[in-house]
Amino acid sequence: MSQLRDIVEITAKSLVDSPERVNVQEIEGEKTVVIELRVDKNDLGKVIGKGGRIARSLRTILSSMGRKINKRVVLEILE
């Protein structure tokens, strides 16, 4: 498991009411890493946050971590 995947999984599980329904997949390409976060539909708002603040913060952290490995990191939040 990569650090990118770990940070998303740990953060999401701490935010939601159903941590057992959190699923994180990492798809690594040549220049891009896509992190797919799936949560229960009742917890979707908790992961996105008011006005998208939490999602934006997570994307900022992942982007910074991606610079260390010279890859673009994309976070997709799925239902």
N, C-alpha and C positions, 0 to 999 in steps of 0.2 A: 504494500500500500504506500502511495506517495504522500508527501507532506501536504500537497494541494488537496488531495481527496480527504485526508485526515482533518484538516482545518474546517472544511465545509461540513463534514459529517458531525464532528464534535459540536460545532456552532449550531447547526440545525437541530440536533438532538436536545440541546439545552434550551431551545426556544419553543419547541412544539409540545402539545399535550400527548401525542402518540409517538414517542421516540422509536418504538419498534417498527413503525411504518416508514421511517426515513431510509431512503435508498440512494446511494451515491455511486455513479459510474464515471470512470475516467477514460476518455478516448484520446489517445495520443497520436498526433500526426507529425509530419516533418517539422513544421514551424508553429503549430498550434496545438494546444491541449484544450479539449472541451470537457467540462465537468457538468454532468447532468444530475440535478438534485430532484428527487421525487419525494413528495410528502403527501400525507392524507389531505384530501381537499378541504377539510375543516381547519387545517393548520397552515394553509397556503398564505393567508394574510399575515400570520405571525412571522413567517420567513421573509416575506417581502417587506413588511413594515409600513408604517404610515408614510405615504408619499414615496414609497420605494427606498426609504433610507437604509434599511438593513441590507437589502439586496445590493444597493450601490456600495455600501461599506465593504461587504464581502467581495464584490468585484474589484474594488480598489486594493484590498489586501492580496487577492489572487494575482492581480496585475503586477504588483510589486514583487511578489514571489516569482512570477514568470520571468521578470527581467534578469533574475539571477541565473536562470537556465536558458536565457535567450529564446524564449518562446512566448507567444501570445496566449493568454489564458482566457477562455470564454466560459461564463457560468450560465447555464440554462436551467431555469426553475420550471419543472414540469408537474402537472397534476397527476 
